[in-house]
Amino acid sequence: MKVLIVYNESDPEIYEQAPEISEEDLDFKPYFDLENSNPIDEYEVMAKALRRAGYDAYTLNIMDNLQLFFDDIEKNKPDVVFNLMELYKDVAIQEMNFAGLLELLDIPYTGAPPLALGTCQSKILTKRILSSIGIRTPNYRLVKSLNKPFRINLNYPLIVKPALEDASVGIEEESIVYNVDALKKRVKYVLEYFAQPALVEEFIVGRELNVAVFGDKEPEVLPISEIDFSKLPDDLHPIVSYQAKWDPYHVAYHKTIPKCPAPLSKKVRKEAEEIALKAVKAVGCRDYARVDMRLSEDKKLYVLEVNPNPDLQQDTGFMRSARTAGYSYSRALKMIVDFAYMRKRGSNGK
């Protein structure tokens, strides 16, 4: 089987220009490697893993040029497209449109369909869907402008996020606010910098859980992972900020340490698993997804986000849970390809 791993990095040279910083240059002891993540290298690692599994896998960077994709599928005629598109011309909402293109071309592809990608891109729409089926999410308000009288009617502390971003974009230390002046300042920043509404939520103090769901027709919940905030300096909030997720030279990156499996009671673990399965079904995810939750101090679970097509690098959250469940990297990737291929065969009545 021929598998095309397609992605979009419009400026691949940026990963070669990253500064070289040694451990001695930092004022803290790093926990993880200091190398900047290079997703292009990781895509090649994925292709090699699929080749070990017996598939003819190769990668393609379309570099904001759809014609490169059209030329490739015409020439190579892949059996399955491993869809790793996240942005097109720096617009996140185009993620769903590329999946829609694959639908129109009638090509089997991995991961979530267009509607699920678009739904989860909107934090508000996701929260409304989850709330409608009885899944708890933090109380919130959507702020589109500061021109009207500012009445938020939420309990501090609050967290302010861009309403239409993912991957922790726009979530920083300043996102947590404790009074109306700080709230207005952060909302103003989101409105102006991201040019989109601000989602203001009650900040749930407690533990952060990542619940991975794997499968298509009969999805399973993989071992739950927890983000351990206990090593964070006192001046940093217990959140998975953009810096904690993506900046290897920031202290938060090295002090938000995942633990898998998370030490949970049987009752909490079962409830988290049930919520995750309901959530991914409600928004239409398939193949692989991750549901981020907070376990409050009074043992209530709140869904923060549903993530279709989460990062599949070897050491990231989804694959950490898969490895704990006993899946090798090659096997997990092969199964994702197989889900897509069999789904297409099933739709054709074969």
N, C-alpha and C positions, 0 to 999 in steps of 0.2 A: 504493500500500500504506500502511495506517495502522499506525504504530508507537508504542506506549506505552512511554516510558522511566519505569520505576517505581523509586522509592527511598524510604528511610525516614529522615527527620531529624525526631526528635520535638521538638527545641527549636531551630528555625531561627534564632531571635533571637540565639543565642549568637554567630553569625558577625558580627552587627552590633555586638556589645559588645566585640570584641577591642581591646586597647589599641593606641594609635598610637605607635610607636617609630620614631625616625629613625636614620639611619646614625650620627649624632653621639652617640647614646646608647649605642652599642656599643663594646666595647674590642677589636674586631677589624674587619677590612674585609670586608663581606659580598660573597659571590660571586653569589648569587641575589637576586631581589627580596625586600623585607621584608614584603610584603603577606601577611597570613594567607590561606591557601587557603580559598576558599569553595566547597564542593562543589556547593551549590545553583546558583551561577552556572555552574559547569562543566557541570551537567546541561543547562542551557539552551543552552550552547555546543554540546553534543552534538546536541541537537534541531535547532539551526540547521544543523549540518553534514549531518545526515541530510536535511533539507529541501533543501539544495543538491544532494544526490544524487538528488532527485526523490521522496522519501517524505514522507508526511503525518505528521510526528513531533511529539509533544508530551510533556510531563513530568507526573508525578503524585507528590507527596509524601504518603504515606499516614499519616504522623505517628502511628505506633503504633495505627492504627485500620483494620483490615481491611475494614470496611464501606465506606470510601472507595474501596477498590480494587474491591469487588464492584459498587458503584454505577457506577463509571466503565466497567467492561467491559460492563455491561448497557446503558449509554447509548451509548458510542462504538464498541463492538465492534471492538477493534484486531485486526489480522491477526497481529501479532507483539508480544510483550512483551519489551522490552529489560530484562533482570532485573539491577538494580543493588542489590538488597536485601543488606545485610550484617548488620544487627541488627534484632531486634524486641523492644521493651521491654527494651533494653540486654542482650539475651541473644544471644551470637554463634551458638550452635548452632541458633537459629531460622532462620538463613540457609538451611539445608538443608530445613527444613520449608516455607518459602515456595516453594521450587522444587518440593517435593512437592505443594503446593496447585495449582501451575500444571499439574502432571502430571494431577492429578485433574480439573481443569477442562478438560483436553484443549486447552490454548492453546499454540501455538508460542512458545518462549521461548529467549533467547540463553544461551550459556554452559553451565556444568557442570550435570549432573543431580544429584538429591539425594544419591545414594550417594557421588559424588565429593566433593561439598562436605563431607559428614559425615566421610568418610575423612581428608581433608586437614586438617580441624579438629583431628584427633587426631595430634599429631606422632609419638607412639609407634606408632600403627597404620600411619602412612605409612612410618616407618622399617622396620617389620617387613615390609611388602609389598615395599619396594625391596630390602631385604636378601635376600629370598627369591628374587629374580631376578638376584642378583649385582651390584646397584648398591651402591657403597660409601657409607656414611654414618658420621659420627663415632661412636666408641664411647660408650655412654651407660648411665645408670641412671635408673630412675623412682623418685622418693622420694615416698611418700604420707604419711609420718609421721616425726617425730623421736623417737618413743617407743622404737623398737627400737635395738639396737646399730648404730652408724653405721659401716659398712664400705663404702666406695665403689669401691675397687679400680680407679681410673682415674688416668691421668697428668695432673698439673697442667701448665699452667693449665686450668681448667674454666670452662664458661659455664653459667649457671643460667637456665632459661626456664620460664614457665608452660606446662604441657603442652597446654593447650587454647585457646590464643590465636593470633592471627596479626597481620600488619601491624606487627611489632616491638613489640607491646604487652608490657610487662614486661621488655624488654631495655634495660638502662641500663649506665652505667659500672660500677656495683656488681655487675653480673651476671658479670663476669670475676673469678674468685677464684684465689688462689695457695696457700691453705693450708686446713686443715680448719676452723679457727675462722671464717674468712670464708665458707667454704662453708656451714656450719651457719647462720650469720646470714642469708645470702641465701635458703637453702631455707626457713627459718622465715618470712621475709618473703613469699615466693611462696605458701606454704601458707595463711598467714593473710590476706593482702591479696586474693589472687585466688581463694581457697577452692577450690583444685584442686591436683593433684599437681605436683611440680617435676620438670622434665626436666633432668638434669645430663649435659652432654656434654663430651668432650675438645675443647678449643678448638683449631681448626686454624689455625695461623699460615700466612698466605699471602695470595693474591689472591682477591677476591670477584667472581664472575661471575653475571650475570643472563641466562638463556637463555630467550628468548621463543619459544613454539610457537604457530603460527597455522593454523587450518583444522579441518575436521570429518572427512570421509572420508579425505582425503590431506593430513594436516598437514605444514607445512614449518617448519624452524627459521629464525628471522629472525637478522640479524646480532647477534652476542653483545656485550653491554654489560658494562663493568667499572666497579666502584666504586673510584675512585682515593683511597687513604688517605694519599698522600704529603704532603698539605698539613695534615694534622691536627696540632695541638699535641702535644708529647711526652707530656703528662699525660693524653691521651685514648687509649683503646684503638681499634684498627682494626676497628671493627664498625659495622654499620648499626643504630644504637640508635633508640629511639623518638624521641629528640630530633633525631637526624640525619635522620629521615624526615619528621617532622611539625612541628617547632618552628623557624620562620624567624628567631627571635631567639636561637637557640643556635649557638655556634660550630661544632658538629659538622654542622649543617645546611648550612653554607657550605663546609666543608672535606672533605666526602665527595662528590667530584665524579664524575659518570658520564662514561665515555668509550665511544663507540660508532662504529665497531666496535672491540672490544678488540684490542690487539696480541698475538696468540697465534700460536704455531707451527701449521702445517697439521695436525700430528698431534694436538695438544691440542684444536684447534677441532673436528676431526672427531669425536674421542672425546666431547667435551662435547655435540655435536649428537646423537650416537647415544644417549647417556645420557638426554638431555632427552626424546627421542621415546619411549624405553622407559618412562621414568618417568610421563609423562602418560598413556600407554596403560594402564599398570599400575593407576593409581588412577582412571581413567575420565574424565579431563578431556576437554573438547572445545571447539571454536571458538577459544578463546584462553586461554593459560596462561603461567606463568613459573616456571622452575625455577632456584632459587638454589643456587649451588655455591661451594665453596672449592677453589682450586688450591694444594695444599701446596707447601712449599719443595722437596720431592723429586718434584714434578710429578704428584702423584696428585690425582684429582678426587673430591670428597666432596659429595654432595647434602645441603644443609641443609634445604630445604623445597620442596614443590611447591605452587604458588599457583594454584588455579582462579579464574577471574574476577578477574584483577588489575586494579588501577586503570587507567582508560582516559582520564584527563586528558591533554591534549595533550603535556605536558612530562614525563610519567612514563615509567618504564622500558619498558613494553610498546610504547607509541606511539613512543618514541625509536627502538627497534629497527625498528618498522614503517616509520617515516619514512626511516631509513637504507636499508631495502630498496626504497624507491621508492614506497611507498604514501602517498597523501595522507590526511589525517585523515578526510575524507568517505568516501573509498573504503574505508578499513579498517573504519569503522563500518558502511557499507553491506554489506560482505562478511559481517560478523558477523550482521547481520539476515538476509541471504540464506541463510547456513548454517542458521539456525533454521527459516526458511520452507520451504526445500527438504527439510530433514529430516522435517518434518511431512508434506509432500506425499508423500515417499517412503514413510512409514509407512502412508499411506492407499492406497498402490498407484497413485498418480496420476502 
